[in-house]
């Protein structure tokens, strides 16, 4: 059987790096696209055995170079996404226009599969630019390539994430942590290894045309997430509910940072639950169970934020 060539966009993030490791172990040949091969290449080259990974640099979503890569591939996976805009219209460019371009070229060259990473809990967030751009991207993908597989994960976490690690950093330093919407928003965090297993199964099995919500084994509120993180790092902090006007003002300030801790758009998203909606099938429905629980997994790397570091594990 001919070896399947996988074209991967968004390879340098936590999902991409873990996926490269998983797929190379399964003897898939991967071409990973990056915007800066000198900054990202040294990390990506360590993720796969020699001969299983090629790195290609493409800037500004050059359609001609992208089409050349698609011609040589049998499967395309798009993991590219952003949480905040550095420039106006970045959400539309990255979450809508780029997936639309990929799906059109994939249909033209008749690839076996296109797996696209979207987001969970965005259908009701009609006041969020992020959510609108994600949903528009899903719609355009379906119009261009009906066989596309669209994944909608809840929070994806691991030691390489920008969620649990960022909050543990903040909780280790700040005496008070604000609670937005009283901390009642629900999440179903999924460990990156469980999500990568789902993607691998979708590559190997026939689930074309599927929209799949990817969730972990539990539903927990934002307040409960912070409480679990605090237990993991052996800290006690005040969790302070913020009235919406105060929260909105804080978001206006925090979004001015080079890497925003919170934006006004993210504050809007936090109103909406980020767990299974029952609008689509979820991974449990098709036999892809995620088993790793949030508190168990964060305890494996939380010592980085404990007083005493690794020597505080048993304290």
N, C-alpha and C positions, 0 to 999 in steps of 0.2 A: 504494500500500500504506500502511495506517495506521502511523504512527510508533509504535514500541514504547515504552511507558512503563516504566522500570526503577525499582523501589523498592529502595534500598540501605541496609542497616543495617551499622554499623561503618565509616562512610565516612572517619573522620579518621585511621585507622591508615595504615601505609605501603602496604598492599595497596589500601585504599579510595581513597587519594589518586591512586595510579597508575591505578587502574581508572577513576576519573572522567575523568581526562585521556584515556585510551584510548577510552572509550565516547563521550565528547562529540565526539571527532574523527571517529567513525563516525556522527555525527548521531543518537545515541540521546538521548532526554530522560530525565533522571535526577532522582529525588527522593531526597535524602540525609537520613537521620534522625540527629539528634544530641541528646544529653542537655543540652547547653549551647551554644546557638547563638552566644552572645557570646564564648565562649572558643574555639570551633572554627570559627565562621563565617568569620573573616577569612582562615583558611588555605584552607578549602574553596572559597571564592569565586574563588580564583586558579587553581583546577584545571580550569575549564571555560570555554568561550566563553559570552558573555552569551546568555541564553535557553535554555541547555541544562541548567541546574542550578537546582533549587529546594531550599532548606533548610527543614527542619521540625524543631521541637523537641518531643520527647516524653520525659517523665520517668517513671520507675518502670514502664516497659513497659505503659502504659495501653492495654488491649485495645480499648476503643472507638475511640480515635484511630488505633490501628494498623489496625483493620478498615476505617476510612474511607479510609485510604491504599491498602490492598490492593484495595479495590473499584475504584480508579481506575488500577490497574497491570495490566500483562500479564506482567511478570517480576519476581520478588523474589530478591534476593541477600543472604544473611546472612553477614557476616564477623566478627561479634562474638565475642570470646573473651578470657579472662583467663589469666594464668600463675600467679597466686597469689590467695588469698582475703584480702580485707580484713575480711570478716565471715563467720561460719560459715554454710554453705549457699550461698555465692556461686557456687561451681562448679555446683551443681545448678540454681540459678536461671537462670544465664546459658547454660550448655552443654546443659541438658536441658529445663527448663520453658519457656524462651523459644522455642527452636526448635520445640517441640511446639505452642505457641500459634500460631506463624507457619504451620506446615504445616497445622494444622486450618483456619485461616481461608483459606489459599490453596486448599485442597481445596473449601471451601464456595463460594468465588467463582470457582472453575475458572480459575485463572491458567494461562498457557502453561507456565511454568517456575518451579521453585524451586531455586536453587543455594545449597548450604550448605557452609561451610568447617569441616571437622573437623580431625583431626590424624593424622599417620602414626605407626606404631610403638606403638599404645596397646592392641592386642588382648591382649598378654601381660602388661601392667602391671596386674595385678589387685590390687596393693597400693597403687595411686596413686589418690587421690580425683579428681584431674584426669582421668585416663584413664577411670575409671569413669563420670564425668559426661558425658564426650564420647561414649562408646559408648552410653550410655543415650539421649542426644540423638539419635544416629543411628537407634537402634531405634524411638524414638517418631515420628521424621520418616517413616520407612518405613511405619509403621502408619497414619499420617494421610494421606500423599500419596505414593503408590507411584511417581509419576513424578519424584520429587525426584532431583536430582543432588548427590551428596555427594563433596566433594573432600578428600583427605587429603594435605596437603603435608608434606614434610620441612621443615627450617629454611628460612625465607624471609629472604633478606638483601638489603641495598642500603645506600646511604648514609643512608637514613631508618630503618634497623632499630634494634632494641634488643639485637642479638646481636653482630654483628661490631664495631660501634662501641663497645659496652660493654666487650668484651674488649680492644680496642685501647687504650681508656682505662686499663683495669687494667694491661695489660702495659707501658704506657708509664710507669707509676708504681711498680709493685711489683717488687722484686728476685726474688721467688719466686712462682710460680703453681701452686696445687695441681692435681694430676691425680686425678680421681675414677675408680675402677675401672681404674686404671693407664692411663687415656686410651684404652681399646680400643673404646669404644662407637662404632659406625659411623653416619655421617650421609650424606645425599645432598642437600646444600644446593641450593636452587633460587633463582635471581635473581628478584626481584619482577616484572621485565618479562616473564620467561618465564611466570610464573604468570598474569599479567594476560592474556597472549596466549592461554593455555589457556582462561581464563574467557570471553574474547571469542569464541573458536571454539565453545565449548559453547553460547553464546547463539545463535549463527548456525546451528548444525547441530543435527540431531535425535539427541540422546544421552540422552533421558529415561530415568530409572530406573537410571542409571549410578552406581557407586561407583568413584572414580578416584584412584589414588595418584599424586601429583604430585612428581616427583623431578628433580634436576639430572642432568647427564651423567656424574657421577663419584661413587664411594663413598669417603669419607675418614674416618679416625678422629678422635676429639676431640683426641688428641695432635697429629695431623697438621694439624688446623685451627689450633691454637695456634702450631705451627711456621710455618705459612704467614703468619699474622698478624704474627708476630715478624719474619719476613723483610720483610714489607711495610712495617713501621715502622722497620726497621734497628736492632732491639734484640736483645740477648742476655739471656735470663732462665733461671733454673733451673726446670724443670718437675718438681715433686716429687710422686710418688705418695703418696696419703694412705691409711692403713689405714681400713677402714670405720668403726670406732668414733670415730676422730678426725674423719673427714668428717661423720659424723652430728652430732657436737658442734658443729662449725663451722657446719653448716646451722641448728642451733638458735639460734645467736647471730646469724647473718646474716639470718635471717627476721624478726628484731626491728626491722630498719631500716625507715624509712618506705617505701622502695622496695627490697624484699629483693634482695640479690645472689644468694641461693640459699635455698630452703626445703627442709624435710625431704621434702615431696612431690616436688619437682623432683629431689632426690637419688635418690629411688626410681626416677623416670622414666629417669634417666641410666644405669640398669642395662641398658636395652633398646635395641637397635639402632633407628635412625631412618632406615632405608632400605627399599627395595622388599621387600615381604613375599611377593609372588606369590599372596596371597589374593584380590587384585582386579586388574583391568587397571591399567596405568599409562599415563601420557601418551604414552610411546613406542609403546605397542601400538596406539593409535588415530591415529597420525600427527602428534601434537603434540610435536615434539622440542624439548627445552630444550638450548640450545647453549652458554650462558655458563658458563665455569668459574670456580670460587670465587677462585682466586688472581689470575687475570687481572682480575676485576672489583673486588676489594678494593684492588688496586694503583691503581685510578683515583681513589680517595678517601682512601687511607691517609696521604697527606701531612699531613692534619690532625693526625696523632699523631706525626709525625717531628720530630726536632730540626731547626729551620730551616724547618718548615712547607712551603709550596709550593715554596720555593727548594731544597728537599732532594730534589726528584723524581728528579734525575739522579745523585744521589750514590751 
